[in-house]
Amino acid sequence: MDITLSQTFVIVTDPDSALAFYHDVLGLEVRKDVANEGFRWITVGSESQPRVSIVLTNYLNGSAADTDAVTALVAKGALNGVHFFTDDLDATFEQVRAAGGEIVSEPADQFWGARDFAVRDPSGNLIRIAQA
C-alpha cells in the first residue's frame, strides 16, 4: 500500500490576504478559488508538485465559540502552518522580506539539521522554509 499526500488545509482569517501572501509572496500557483455563503476555499500549490495542494480556508465546522477559539490560536501562531523547501534559501528569504513578510527568524542552521527561516502568513500561521 502506498499513501501519498494530496491536500493539507490551513485556516486563514482573511482569504484575500492569504491569497496575496501564498501566491504573490511565496509564488504558489492558484488552482481553485471557491466561495460559498461567506466562506472560501483557495487551493494553491507548487508547479513542481502538481498532485499536492494547500487549501486556504476561513471555514470551520463548529460553533461560533469554536471559530473564535481557533481564530485566536491562529492569530497567536499556535497552530503550525506549512513547511516548504527551496533550492536557494537566501534568495527566497530576501524575496519574502522584500515583499513585507512578517519574519520570525532569519536563515539559520537548526539543531534538527535543517537550515531554514520562519515567517508568519497574514493570519498568523507559522511558515518555515528550508534549503532543499
N, CA, C and O atoms as a MOPAC input file, in Angstrom:
PM7 MOZYME 1SCF
protein

 N      0.84400 1    -1.17600 1     0.00000 1
 C      0.00000 1     0.00000 1     0.00000 1
 C      0.88600 1     1.23500 1     0.00000 1
 O      1.86900 1     1.30200 1     0.73800 1
 N      0.53900 1     2.20200 1    -0.82300 1
 C      1.28500 1     3.45300 1    -0.91600 1
 C      0.32000 1     4.61000 1    -0.68300 1
 O     -0.62200 1     4.80100 1    -1.45300 1
 N      0.55100 1     5.37100 1     0.36400 1
 C     -0.28600 1     6.52500 1     0.67200 1
 C      0.54400 1     7.77400 1     0.43000 1
 O      1.66100 1     7.88700 1     0.93500 1
 N      0.00600 1     8.71200 1    -0.34000 1
 C      0.71700 1     9.96000 1    -0.61700 1
 C     -0.14200 1    11.14200 1    -0.19600 1
 O     -1.36500 1    11.03700 1    -0.09900 1
 N      0.50600 1    12.25000 1     0.04900 1
 C     -0.18900 1    13.47000 1     0.44000 1
 C     -0.89200 1    14.07600 1    -0.76100 1
 O     -0.30800 1    14.18900 1    -1.83900 1
 N     -2.13800 1    14.46400 1    -0.57600 1
 C     -2.91500 1    15.10900 1    -1.62400 1
 C     -3.14200 1    16.57500 1    -1.28400 1
 O     -2.78500 1    17.45900 1    -2.06200 1
 N     -3.73700 1    16.83600 1    -0.11700 1
 C     -4.04400 1    18.19100 1     0.30700 1
 C     -3.79700 1    18.34700 1     1.79100 1
 O     -3.86800 1    17.38600 1     2.55700 1
 N     -3.50700 1    19.56900 1     2.17800 1
 C     -3.49300 1    19.94200 1     3.58100 1
 C     -4.23900 1    21.25900 1     3.69300 1
 O     -4.21300 1    22.07300 1     2.76900 1
 N     -4.89300 1    21.46900 1     4.80400 1
 C     -5.70900 1    22.66400 1     4.99700 1
 C     -5.02100 1    23.60700 1     5.96700 1
 O     -4.46100 1    23.17700 1     6.97500 1
 N     -5.06800 1    24.89400 1     5.65700 1
 C     -4.54000 1    25.93200 1     6.52300 1
 C     -5.68400 1    26.91200 1     6.78200 1
 O     -6.25200 1    27.47500 1     5.84700 1
 N     -6.01300 1    27.10800 1     8.05300 1
 C     -7.07300 1    28.03800 1     8.43000 1
 C     -6.53700 1    29.46500 1     8.31000 1
 O     -5.47100 1    29.78600 1     8.83600 1
 N     -7.28100 1    30.30600 1     7.62000 1
 C     -6.91100 1    31.71200 1     7.46300 1
 C     -8.08400 1    32.58100 1     7.88300 1
 O     -9.23900 1    32.16000 1     7.80800 1
 N     -7.78800 1    33.78200 1     8.32200 1
 C     -8.84700 1    34.68400 1     8.76400 1
 C     -9.29600 1    35.62200 1     7.65400 1
 O    -10.43100 1    36.09900 1     7.66800 1
 N     -8.42500 1    35.88800 1     6.70200 1
 C     -8.74700 1    36.78500 1     5.59600 1
 C     -8.27300 1    36.13600 1     4.29600 1
 O     -7.08900 1    36.20600 1     3.96800 1
 N     -9.18000 1    35.50900 1     3.55900 1
 C     -8.77600 1    34.80600 1     2.34100 1
 C     -8.04400 1    35.67600 1     1.32000 1
 O     -7.12300 1    35.19500 1     0.66000 1
 N     -8.42900 1    36.93900 1     1.17300 1
 C     -7.75000 1    37.81100 1     0.21100 1
 C     -6.29300 1    38.04800 1     0.59500 1
 O     -5.41100 1    38.00400 1    -0.26300 1
 N     -6.03500 1    38.29800 1     1.87500 1
 C     -4.65900 1    38.49000 1     2.34100 1
 C     -3.85800 1    37.20400 1     2.22400 1
 O     -2.68100 1    37.22500 1     1.86400 1
 N     -4.50500 1    36.08400 1     2.53000 1
 C     -3.83300 1    34.78400 1     2.40800 1
 C     -3.46200 1    34.52300 1     0.95600 1
 O     -2.35200 1    34.07600 1     0.66600 1
 N     -4.38700 1    34.80000 1     0.04400 1
 C     -4.11100 1    34.60800 1    -1.37700 1
 C     -2.92800 1    35.46000 1    -1.81900 1
 O     -2.04300 1    34.97500 1    -2.52500 1
 N     -2.90600 1    36.71300 1    -1.41300 1
 C     -1.79200 1    37.59100 1    -1.77500 1
 C     -0.47000 1    37.04000 1    -1.24400 1
 O      0.53800 1    37.08300 1    -1.94900 1
 N     -0.45700 1    36.52900 1    -0.02600 1
 C      0.77800 1    36.00100 1     0.55600 1
 C      1.23900 1    34.73000 1    -0.14800 1
 O      2.38000 1    34.64500 1    -0.60100 1
 N      0.35700 1    33.75100 1    -0.23900 1
 C      0.76600 1    32.45200 1    -0.78400 1
 C      1.03200 1    32.51500 1    -2.29200 1
 O      1.87900 1    31.77900 1    -2.79800 1
 N      0.32700 1    33.37800 1    -3.00500 1
 C      0.53300 1    33.49900 1    -4.45000 1
 C      1.60800 1    34.54300 1    -4.77100 1
 O      2.59300 1    34.22900 1    -5.43900 1
 N      1.42700 1    35.77500 1    -4.30200 1
 C      2.31400 1    36.86400 1    -4.68800 1
 C      3.66600 1    36.82200 1    -3.97900 1
 O      4.69200 1    37.12000 1    -4.59100 1
 N      3.68000 1    36.45800 1    -2.70300 1
 C      4.93300 1    36.44400 1    -1.93600 1
 C      5.67300 1    35.12100 1    -2.10900 1
 O      6.86400 1    35.11100 1    -2.42200 1
 N      4.96700 1    33.99900 1    -1.90500 1
 C      5.62800 1    32.69700 1    -1.99800 1
 C      5.67400 1    32.14600 1    -3.42200 1
 O      6.46000 1    31.24200 1    -3.70500 1
 N      4.85300 1    32.67100 1    -4.30900 1
 C      4.90000 1    32.26000 1    -5.70300 1
 C      4.16100 1    30.97400 1    -6.02600 1
 O      4.43100 1    30.35300 1    -7.05400 1
 N      3.23200 1    30.55800 1    -5.17000 1
 C      2.46200 1    29.35500 1    -5.45100 1
 C      1.38100 1    29.66800 1    -6.47900 1
 O      0.85000 1    30.77800 1    -6.52600 1
 N      1.06600 1    28.66900 1    -7.30300 1
 C      0.01600 1    28.86500 1    -8.30500 1
 C     -1.34500 1    28.65500 1    -7.67400 1
 O     -1.50300 1    27.83600 1    -6.76800 1
 N     -2.32800 1    29.40200 1    -8.16000 1
 C     -3.70600 1    29.24700 1    -7.69700 1
 C     -4.35900 1    28.18900 1    -8.57700 1
 O     -4.37800 1    28.30500 1    -9.80200 1
 N     -4.88900 1    27.16600 1    -7.93700 1
 C     -5.52700 1    26.07100 1    -8.67600 1
 C     -7.04200 1    26.15200 1    -8.65400 1
 O     -7.69700 1    25.79400 1    -9.63200 1
 N     -7.59900 1    26.61400 1    -7.55900 1
 C     -9.05000 1    26.79200 1    -7.43700 1
 C     -9.30500 1    27.91700 1    -6.45000 1
 O     -8.50200 1    28.16400 1    -5.55000 1
 N    -10.41700 1    28.58600 1    -6.62600 1
 C    -10.86500 1    29.61400 1    -5.68800 1
 C    -12.38000 1    29.51000 1    -5.64600 1
 O    -13.07000 1    29.97500 1    -6.55400 1
 N    -12.89200 1    28.89600 1    -4.58500 1
 C    -14.31000 1    28.59600 1    -4.48700 1
 C    -14.89900 1    29.31800 1    -3.27800 1
 O    -14.39100 1    29.20200 1    -2.16300 1
 N    -15.97700 1    30.06500 1    -3.51500 1
 C    -16.67500 1    30.76100 1    -2.43800 1
 C    -18.06100 1    30.16300 1    -2.27000 1
 O    -18.69500 1    29.73200 1    -3.23300 1
 N    -18.52000 1    30.14600 1    -1.00600 1
 C    -19.85900 1    29.64100 1    -0.72200 1
 C    -20.33200 1    30.21400 1     0.60900 1
 O    -19.75700 1    29.92100 1     1.65700 1
 N    -21.37400 1    31.02500 1     0.56600 1
 C    -22.01900 1    31.55600 1     1.76300 1
 C    -21.03700 1    32.19900 1     2.74000 1
 O    -21.06800 1    31.90900 1     3.93700 1
 N    -20.16800 1    33.06900 1     2.23200 1
 C    -19.24400 1    33.79700 1     3.09600 1
 C    -17.95700 1    33.07000 1     3.41700 1
 O    -17.07400 1    33.63200 1     4.06500 1
 N    -17.83500 1    31.83000 1     2.97400 1
 C    -16.61500 1    31.06700 1     3.20300 1
 C    -15.88000 1    30.90600 1     1.88200 1
 O    -16.46500 1    31.04500 1     0.80800 1
 N    -14.58200 1    30.60800 1     1.97800 1
 C    -13.78200 1    30.46800 1     0.76700 1
 C    -12.75500 1    29.35700 1     0.94100 1
 O    -12.18900 1    29.16700 1     2.01700 1
 N    -12.53400 1    28.63700 1    -0.14100 1
 C    -11.52000 1    27.58800 1    -0.21000 1
 C    -10.62400 1    27.92800 1    -1.38800 1
 O    -11.04800 1    27.82500 1    -2.53900 1
 N     -9.39700 1    28.32800 1    -1.11500 1
 C     -8.43700 1    28.69100 1    -2.16000 1
 C     -7.36700 1    27.61000 1    -2.18300 1
 O     -6.65200 1    27.40900 1    -1.20100 1
 N     -7.26600 1    26.92800 1    -3.29400 1
 C     -6.28700 1    25.84700 1    -3.42400 1
 C     -5.07000 1    26.37900 1    -4.15700 1
 O     -5.17700 1    26.90500 1    -5.26500 1
 N     -3.90400 1    26.23500 1    -3.52200 1
 C     -2.64100 1    26.68200 1    -4.10500 1
 C     -1.64900 1    25.53700 1    -4.07200 1
 O     -1.82700 1    24.56800 1    -3.33400 1
 N     -0.60800 1    25.65400 1    -4.87000 1
 C      0.42800 1    24.62800 1    -4.86200 1
 C      1.59600 1    25.03000 1    -5.72200 1
 O      1.55800 1    26.03500 1    -6.43100 1
 N      2.62700 1    24.23300 1    -5.64700 1
 C      3.83900 1    24.45400 1    -6.42100 1
 C      3.70200 1    23.77800 1    -7.78200 1
 O      3.18900 1    22.66300 1    -7.87900 1
 N      4.15700 1    24.44800 1    -8.81800 1
 C      4.13000 1    23.85000 1   -10.16000 1
 C      4.87800 1    22.52600 1   -10.19700 1
 O      4.52000 1    21.62900 1   -10.95900 1
 N      5.92900 1    22.40000 1    -9.36700 1
 C      6.74100 1    21.18400 1    -9.38300 1
 C      6.07900 1    20.02300 1    -8.62500 1
 O      6.57900 1    18.89900 1    -8.66700 1
 N      4.96800 1    20.28100 1    -7.93600 1
 C      4.24100 1    19.23400 1    -7.22300 1
 C      2.75400 1    19.31600 1    -7.58100 1
 O      1.94100 1    19.73900 1    -6.75900 1
 N      2.40100 1    18.91900 1    -8.78900 1
 C      1.01900 1    19.09100 1    -9.23800 1
 C     -0.01300 1    18.27100 1    -8.47000 1
 O     -1.20500 1    18.57300 1    -8.53500 1
 N      0.41300 1    17.25100 1    -7.75200 1
 C     -0.54300 1    16.40300 1    -7.03200 1
 C     -0.66000 1    16.75300 1    -5.55200 1
 O     -1.38200 1    16.08000 1    -4.81700 1
 N      0.03900 1    17.79700 1    -5.10300 1
 C     -0.00800 1    18.21100 1    -3.70400 1
 C     -0.52000 1    19.65000 1    -3.64400 1
 O      0.00600 1    20.53200 1    -4.32200 1
 N     -1.54800 1    19.87800 1    -2.82900 1
 C     -2.15500 1    21.20000 1    -2.73200 1
 C     -2.32100 1    21.63800 1    -1.28100 1
 O     -2.40000 1    20.81800 1    -0.36500 1
 N     -2.37000 1    22.93800 1    -1.10300 1
 C     -2.69700 1    23.55000 1     0.17900 1
 C     -4.03200 1    24.25100 1    -0.01400 1
 O     -4.20400 1    25.03300 1    -0.94800 1
 N     -4.96800 1    23.96800 1     0.86800 1
 C     -6.26700 1    24.62100 1     0.80000 1
 C     -6.31900 1    25.67100 1     1.90800 1
 O     -6.29700 1    25.34400 1     3.09500 1
 N     -6.38900 1    26.93000 1     1.50000 1
 C     -6.51200 1    28.04600 1     2.42900 1
 C     -7.99700 1    28.29700 1     2.62400 1
 O     -8.71500 1    28.54000 1     1.65400 1
 N     -8.46500 1    28.24200 1     3.86100 1
 C     -9.90600 1    28.39800 1     4.07600 1
 C    -10.21300 1    29.13900 1     5.36200 1
 O     -9.48600 1    29.04000 1     6.35000 1
 N    -11.29800 1    29.87600 1     5.32700 1
 C    -11.81900 1    30.52300 1     6.52300 1
 C    -13.02600 1    29.75900 1     7.07700 1
 O    -13.76900 1    30.27900 1     7.90900 1
 N    -13.21100 1    28.53100 1     6.61300 1
 C    -14.33800 1    27.70800 1     7.05200 1
 C    -13.92800 1    26.81600 1     8.21300 1
 O    -12.89800 1    26.14300 1     8.16600 1
 N    -14.74700 1    26.82200 1     9.25000 1
 C    -14.58900 1    25.89500 1    10.36700 1
 C    -15.92900 1    25.23300 1    10.60600 1
 O    -16.96400 1    25.89900 1    10.62200 1
 N    -15.91200 1    23.94600 1    10.78900 1
 C    -17.13400 1    23.20400 1    11.06400 1
 C    -17.31800 1    23.13500 1    12.57100 1
 O    -16.87900 1    22.18300 1    13.21700 1
 N    -17.96500 1    24.14100 1    13.12300 1
 C    -18.16700 1    24.17000 1    14.56600 1
 C    -19.00900 1    25.36500 1    14.95300 1
 O    -19.56300 1    26.06100 1    14.10200 1
 N    -19.09500 1    25.58700 1    16.24500 1
 C    -19.90100 1    26.68500 1    16.76700 1
 C    -19.15400 1    28.00600 1    16.61100 1
 O    -17.97800 1    28.03500 1    16.24600 1
 N    -19.85500 1    29.08700 1    16.89300 1
 C    -19.21900 1    30.41500 1    16.87300 1
 C    -18.08600 1    30.47400 1    17.89500 1
 O    -17.05500 1    31.09800 1    17.64400 1
 N    -18.27200 1    29.83100 1    19.04100 1
 C    -17.22300 1    29.79600 1    20.06600 1
 C    -15.99500 1    29.03500 1    19.56200 1
 O    -14.86100 1    29.42500 1    19.83800 1
 N    -16.22900 1    27.94600 1    18.82100 1
 C    -15.11900 1    27.19200 1    18.22900 1
 C    -14.35100 1    28.06700 1    17.25200 1
 O    -13.12000 1    28.08500 1    17.25500 1
 N    -15.08700 1    28.79300 1    16.41200 1
 C    -14.46000 1    29.67900 1    15.43000 1
 C    -13.62100 1    30.73400 1    16.12900 1
 O    -12.49200 1    30.99700 1    15.71400 1
 N    -14.15200 1    31.34100 1    17.18200 1
 C    -13.40600 1    32.35800 1    17.93000 1
 C    -12.13900 1    31.76800 1    18.54800 1
 O    -11.08000 1    32.39400 1    18.51500 1
 N    -12.24900 1    30.56200 1    19.11100 1
 C    -11.09600 1    29.91900 1    19.74900 1
 C    -10.00600 1    29.60400 1    18.73300 1
 O     -8.83000 1    29.86700 1    18.98500 1
 N    -10.38500 1    29.04800 1    17.59500 1
 C     -9.39600 1    28.70800 1    16.56200 1
 C     -8.78100 1    29.97900 1    15.98000 1
 O     -7.57200 1    30.03000 1    15.75400 1
 N     -9.59200 1    30.99900 1    15.73600 1
 C     -9.08700 1    32.26600 1    15.20600 1
 C     -8.05400 1    32.85900 1    16.15400 1
 O     -7.03500 1    33.38000 1    15.70000 1
 N     -8.29500 1    32.79000 1    17.45900 1
 C     -7.33500 1    33.30600 1    18.44300 1
 C     -6.04100 1    32.49300 1    18.40600 1
 O     -4.95600 1    33.06700 1    18.48900 1
 N     -6.13600 1    31.18000 1    18.28400 1
 C     -4.93900 1    30.33900 1    18.21000 1
 C     -4.13600 1    30.62900 1    16.93700 1
 O     -2.90800 1    30.71100 1    16.98200 1
 N     -4.82400 1    30.78300 1    15.81200 1
 C     -4.15000 1    31.08800 1    14.54600 1
 C     -3.42500 1    32.41500 1    14.66300 1
 O     -2.26400 1    32.51900 1    14.26900 1
 N     -4.09000 1    33.43600 1    15.20000 1
 C     -3.50100 1    34.77700 1    15.31000 1
 C     -2.23400 1    34.77400 1    16.16700 1
 O     -1.32500 1    35.57000 1    15.93400 1
 N     -2.17500 1    33.88300 1    17.15300 1
 C     -1.00000 1    33.77700 1    18.02200 1
 C      0.09800 1    32.92400 1    17.40600 1
 O      1.20100 1    32.84000 1    17.94700 1
 N     -0.19800 1    32.29500 1    16.28200 1
 C      0.78100 1    31.40200 1    15.68100 1
 C      0.87800 1    30.07400 1    16.39500 1
 O      1.87400 1    29.36500 1    16.25700 1
 N     -0.15000 1    29.72800 1    17.16100 1
 C     -0.12400 1    28.49400 1    17.94900 1
 C     -0.37300 1    27.25000 1    17.11000 1
 O     -0.06300 1    26.13900 1    17.54200 1
 N     -0.92900 1    27.42300 1    15.91700 1
 C     -1.15200 1    26.28500 1    15.02900 1
 C     -0.04500 1    26.28200 1    13.98100 1
 O      0.27600 1    27.32400 1    13.41000 1
 N      0.52600 1    25.13400 1    13.73500 1
 C      1.57800 1    25.06100 1    12.72200 1
 C      0.98500 1    25.24900 1    11.34800 1
 O     -0.11000 1    24.76600 1    11.06100 1
 N      1.70400 1    25.94600 1    10.50900 1
 C      1.28600 1    26.14200 1     9.13400 1
 C      1.89300 1    25.07400 1     8.25600 1
 O      1.59500 1    23.88900 1     8.40300 1
 N      2.74800 1    25.49700 1     7.34300 1
 C      3.30600 1    24.60700 1     6.33800 1
 C      4.82300 1    24.75700 1     6.33900 1
 O      5.34900 1    25.83500 1     6.61200 1
 N      5.51100 1    23.67900 1     6.03500 1
 C      6.96500 1    23.71800 1     5.85500 1
 C      7.25700 1    23.51300 1     4.37400 1
 O      6.72100 1    22.60200 1     3.74400 1
 N      8.11100 1    24.36700 1     3.83000 1
 C      8.47900 1    24.31000 1     2.42100 1
 C      9.98200 1    24.07600 1     2.28100 1
 O     10.75100 1    24.34600 1     3.20400 1
 N     10.38500 1    23.57600 1     1.12700 1
 C     11.78900 1    23.51900 1     0.72500 1
 C     12.00200 1    24.48400 1    -0.42500 1
 O     11.08700 1    24.74900 1    -1.20500 1
 N     13.22500 1    25.01200 1    -0.52600 1
 C     13.61900 1    25.85400 1    -1.64600 1
 C     15.04600 1    25.50100 1    -2.03400 1
 O     15.82200 1    25.02400 1    -1.20600 1
 N     15.38700 1    25.73600 1    -3.29300 1
 C     16.75400 1    25.48300 1    -3.74200 1
 C     17.71800 1    26.57900 1    -3.30700 1
 O     18.92000 1    26.33400 1    -3.20200 1
 N     17.20900 1    27.78800 1    -3.05000 1
 C     18.05700 1    28.92200 1    -2.68100 1
 C     17.41900 1    29.65400 1    -1.51200 1
 O     16.60600 1    30.55900 1    -1.69900 1
 N     17.79600 1    29.25100 1    -0.30800 1
 C     17.18300 1    29.78700 1     0.90400 1
 C     17.39900 1    31.29000 1     1.03800 1
 O     16.46700 1    32.02500 1     1.36300 1
 N     18.61900 1    31.74900 1     0.78900 1
 C     18.90700 1    33.17100 1     0.97600 1
 C     18.11600 1    34.03700 1    -0.00400 1
 O     17.60600 1    35.08700 1     0.38400 1
 N     18.00400 1    33.62100 1    -1.25500 1
 C     17.22600 1    34.38100 1    -2.24200 1
 C     15.74200 1    34.36000 1    -1.88800 1
 O     15.05600 1    35.37300 1    -2.02700 1
 N     15.24400 1    33.21400 1    -1.43200 1
 C     13.84200 1    33.12300 1    -1.03500 1
 C     13.57500 1    34.01800 1     0.15900 1
 O     12.55300 1    34.70200 1     0.20600 1
 N     14.48600 1    34.02300 1     1.12800 1
 C     14.33900 1    34.88600 1     2.29900 1
 C     14.27600 1    36.35500 1     1.87400 1
 O     13.40600 1    37.09600 1     2.33200 1
 N     15.18400 1    36.77200 1     1.01100 1
 C     15.19700 1    38.16800 1     0.55800 1
 C     13.90700 1    38.51600 1    -0.17800 1
 O     13.39000 1    39.62400 1    -0.02800 1
 N     13.38400 1    37.58900 1    -0.96800 1
 C     12.12800 1    37.81200 1    -1.69500 1
 C     10.96900 1    38.00200 1    -0.71500 1
 O     10.15400 1    38.90900 1    -0.88200 1
 N     10.89900 1    37.14700 1     0.30500 1
 C      9.82500 1    37.23000 1     1.29100 1
 C      9.96000 1    38.50800 1     2.11700 1
 O      8.96600 1    39.18600 1     2.37900 1
 N     11.16800 1    38.83200 1     2.52100 1
 C     11.38100 1    40.05300 1     3.30800 1
 C     11.04700 1    41.29100 1     2.49000 1
 O     10.39000 1    42.20300 1     2.99200 1
 N     11.49300 1    41.33600 1     1.22900 1
 C     11.22800 1    42.49000 1     0.36800 1
 C      9.73400 1    42.67900 1     0.12100 1
 O      9.27100 1    43.80000 1    -0.08900 1
 N      8.98800 1    41.58700 1     0.14800 1
 C      7.53800 1    41.65600 1    -0.07100 1
 C      6.79300 1    42.03500 1     1.20500 1
 O      5.56800 1    42.16000 1     1.19200 1
 N      7.51300 1    42.21700 1     2.29200 1
 C      6.88500 1    42.63300 1     3.54100 1
 C      6.43400 1    41.51100 1     4.43700 1
 O      5.63100 1    41.73200 1     5.34400 1
 N      6.93600 1    40.29100 1     4.20500 1
 C      6.56100 1    39.16400 1     5.05600 1
 C      6.98400 1    39.39900 1     6.49700 1
 O      8.02900 1    39.99600 1     6.75300 1
 N      6.17100 1    38.92900 1     7.43900 1
 C      6.48400 1    39.07100 1     8.86300 1
 C      7.50500 1    38.00200 1     9.25300 1
 O      7.14200 1    36.86500 1     9.55600 1
 N      8.76800 1    38.37600 1     9.24300 1
 C      9.86600 1    37.45400 1     9.51700 1
 C      9.88700 1    37.11700 1    11.00700 1
 O      9.88400 1    38.01300 1    11.85100 1
 N      9.90700 1    35.83600 1    11.32200 1
 C     10.00300 1    35.36400 1    12.69800 1
 C     11.45200 1    35.04900 1    13.03200 1
 O     11.93300 1    35.38700 1    14.11400 1
 N     12.14800 1    34.39900 1    12.09900 1
 C     13.57300 1    34.11800 1    12.28800 1
 C     14.26500 1    34.11400 1    10.93000 1
 O     13.73000 1    33.61500 1     9.94100 1
 N     15.45900 1    34.67800 1    10.90900 1
 C     16.24000 1    34.74900 1     9.67600 1
 C     16.89000 1    33.40000 1     9.39800 1
 O     16.90800 1    32.53300 1    10.27100 1
 N     17.42800 1    33.21100 1     8.18900 1
 C     18.06900 1    31.92800 1     7.87300 1
 C     19.13200 1    31.55000 1     8.90100 1
 O     20.00400 1    32.34900 1     9.24300 1
 N     19.03700 1    30.31400 1     9.38200 1
 C     19.97900 1    29.82400 1    10.39000 1
 C     20.02000 1    28.30300 1    10.34000 1
 O     19.06400 1    27.65200 1     9.91800 1
 N     21.14000 1    27.75500 1    10.77800 1
 C     21.26400 1    26.30800 1    10.92000 1
 C     20.52500 1    25.91100 1    12.19200 1
 O     20.77200 1    26.47100 1    13.26000 1
 N     19.61600 1    24.94200 1    12.07600 1
 C     18.81500 1    24.49800 1    13.21500 1
 C     19.40400 1    23.22400 1    13.81900 1
 O     20.08500 1    22.46300 1    13.13100 1
 N     19.14200 1    22.99800 1    15.09100 1
 C     19.70100 1    21.83000 1    15.77600 1
 C     19.18100 1    20.52200 1    15.20300 1
 O     19.81800 1    19.48400 1    15.38300 1
 N     18.03700 1    20.53900 1    14.51600 1
 C     17.47900 1    19.31000 1    13.93200 1
 C     18.05600 1    19.01800 1    12.54700 1
 O     17.65600 1    18.05600 1    11.89100 1
 N     19.00400 1    19.85900 1    12.10700 1
 C     19.73100 1    19.56400 1    10.88100 1
 C     19.37600 1    20.41000 1     9.68400 1
 O     20.08500 1    20.37300 1     8.67800 1
 N     18.30700 1    21.16600 1     9.75800 1
 C     17.89300 1    21.99800 1     8.62100 1
 C     18.50500 1    23.38900 1     8.72000 1
 O     18.81800 1    23.86800 1     9.81000 1
 N     18.66900 1    24.02300 1     7.57900 1
 C     18.93900 1    25.46000 1     7.53000 1
 C     17.65200 1    26.07400 1     7.01000 1
 O     17.22100 1    25.77400 1     5.89700 1
 N     17.03400 1    26.93900 1     7.82000 1
 C     15.73500 1    27.47500 1     7.42200 1
 C     15.49600 1    28.86100 1     7.99600 1
 O     16.31200 1    29.39700 1     8.74700 1
 N     14.34700 1    29.43000 1     7.61700 1
 C     13.85700 1    30.64600 1     8.25300 1
 C     12.36500 1    30.49000 1     8.47600 1
 O     11.72800 1    29.60000 1     7.91200 1
 N     11.81100 1    31.37100 1     9.31100 1
 C     10.38300 1    31.30000 1     9.61600 1
 C      9.72900 1    32.65200 1     9.34300 1
 O     10.32700 1    33.70900 1     9.54400 1
 N      8.48500 1    32.58200 1     8.88000 1
 C      7.68700 1    33.76100 1     8.56900 1
 C      6.24700 1    33.44900 1     8.95500 1
 O      5.83900 1    32.28800 1     8.96700 1
 N      5.48100 1    34.48500 1     9.26800 1
 C      4.05800 1    34.28700 1     9.53800 1
 C      3.24800 1    34.73100 1     8.32600 1
 O      3.56100 1    35.73600 1     7.68900 1
 N      2.20900 1    33.97300 1     8.01800 1
 C      1.28900 1    34.42800 1     6.97200 1
 C      0.39900 1    35.52400 1     7.58000 1
 O      0.46700 1    35.74800 1     8.78800 1
 N     -0.41700 1    36.20100 1     6.79700 1
 C     -1.21500 1    37.30200 1     7.33900 1
 C     -2.17700 1    36.91400 1     8.46100 1
 O     -2.59700 1    37.77400 1     9.23500 1
 N     -2.53000 1    35.63500 1     8.56000 1
 C     -3.41400 1    35.18400 1     9.64500 1
 C     -2.64400 1    34.85600 1    10.92100 1
 O     -3.23400 1    34.75500 1    11.99700 1
 N     -1.33300 1    34.69000 1    10.80200 1
 C     -0.50800 1    34.34300 1    11.95700 1
 C      0.07900 1    32.94200 1    11.90700 1
 O      0.87200 1    32.58100 1    12.77600 1
 N     -0.29200 1    32.14500 1    10.91200 1
 C      0.25900 1    30.78900 1    10.78200 1
 C      1.75900 1    30.83600 1    10.58800 1
 O      2.26600 1    31.64700 1     9.81300 1
 N      2.47700 1    29.96000 1    11.29700 1
 C      3.92600 1    29.88700 1    11.17200 1
 C      4.30100 1    29.06100 1     9.95700 1
 O      3.88000 1    27.91300 1     9.81200 1
 N      5.10600 1    29.66500 1     9.08100 1
 C      5.58600 1    29.01500 1     7.86300 1
 C      7.09500 1    28.90200 1     7.97700 1
 O      7.77000 1    29.89100 1     8.26300 1
 N      7.63200 1    27.70900 1     7.75700 1
 C      9.08800 1    27.52300 1     7.75900 1
 C      9.50800 1    27.16000 1     6.33200 1
 O      8.83200 1    26.39600 1     5.64300 1
 N     10.62200 1    27.72000 1     5.91400 1
 C     11.16300 1    27.42100 1     4.58100 1
 C     12.61800 1    27.02100 1     4.77600 1
 O     13.41100 1    27.76200 1     5.35700 1
 N     12.95400 1    25.82500 1     4.27700 1
 C     14.28800 1    25.24800 1     4.46600 1
 C     14.99100 1    25.08600 1     3.12700 1
 O     14.35300 1    25.01700 1     2.07600 1
 N     16.30100 1    25.02700 1     3.18600 1
 C     17.11300 1    24.74400 1     1.99400 1
 C     16.95200 1    23.28000 1     1.63800 1
 O     17.11600 1    22.40800 1     2.49100 1
 N     16.62900 1    23.00200 1     0.37800 1
 C     16.44700 1    21.62300 1    -0.06600 1
 C     17.78300 1    20.91700 1    -0.17900 1
 O     17.83100 1    19.74200 1    -0.54200 1

